Amino acid sequence: MTDKTNVININGNEYNQDEMTANQRYIIRQIKDLQTQEDELAFQLDQKKIAKNAFTGALINSVEEKDEFKAKEEVTQ
């Protein structure tokens, strides 16, 4: 019985990794590692986008508060 965890699908065909060459298994490990790295980078990018949006929002609020304060000063003078 074939262990399904060692079977990969390439272009609709199933291949047992135990029957692959050392080079083919090496390439599979490379692909899996690259997929993991890609997922981690996407995760980090999401964090950075949210942080950038938070800082952008903080800057906008800061500028708008200053503008409101300035407008109130001009009215009271």
N, C-alpha and C positions, 0 to 999 in steps of 0.2 A: 504494500500500500504506500502511495506517495504522500509525503508530508507536504500539505498545501502551503505551509509557511515558506518552503524553499522553492515554490513555483512562482515564476513571474510571467506576465503576459506581455508579449512584444508583437505589435501589429496583429492582434487577434490570435496569436499562437502561444500556447503555454510551454514554458521551458523549465525543467528542473535544474536549479542552480548546482545541485550535486553532480550533475552530468556535464557541467560547463568547464571550460579550461580555466586555469588560474588567472589568466589575463581577463577573461570575461567576468569572472567573479570580482576581480579588482575594479573593473569598470563599473560594475553594479555598486560596489561600495563607494566609489567616487560619486556616482549619481545620487545615491542616498545621502551622502554627506553634503553635497551641493544643495539638495532639496531642503535639508535641515538648516543650512546656512541661509538659504533664501527665505525660509519661514521666519528665522530669527531676525533677519534684516527687515522684513515686512513688519514684524512686531515692533522693532525699534523705530522704524519710520512712522508708524502710527503714533507712538509716544511722542516723537519729535514734532509731528504735525499738531498734536493736541497742545503740547507745550508752547509751540509758536503761536497758535491761535490764542492761548491764554495770555501770553505776553503782548500780543497785538491788541487784544481786548483791554488789557490793563493800560496800555499806552493811550488808546483811544479815550478811555474813561478819564485818564489823567488830563489829557488835553482838553476834553470837553468840560471837565470840572474847572480848569483854569479859565477857559473861555467864559463860563457861567459866572465865576468869581469876578472876572474883569468887567463883564456886562453889569453886574450888580454894583460894582464900584463906580462905574460911569453914571449910573442912574442916581446914585446917592450924592454925587458931587455937584 
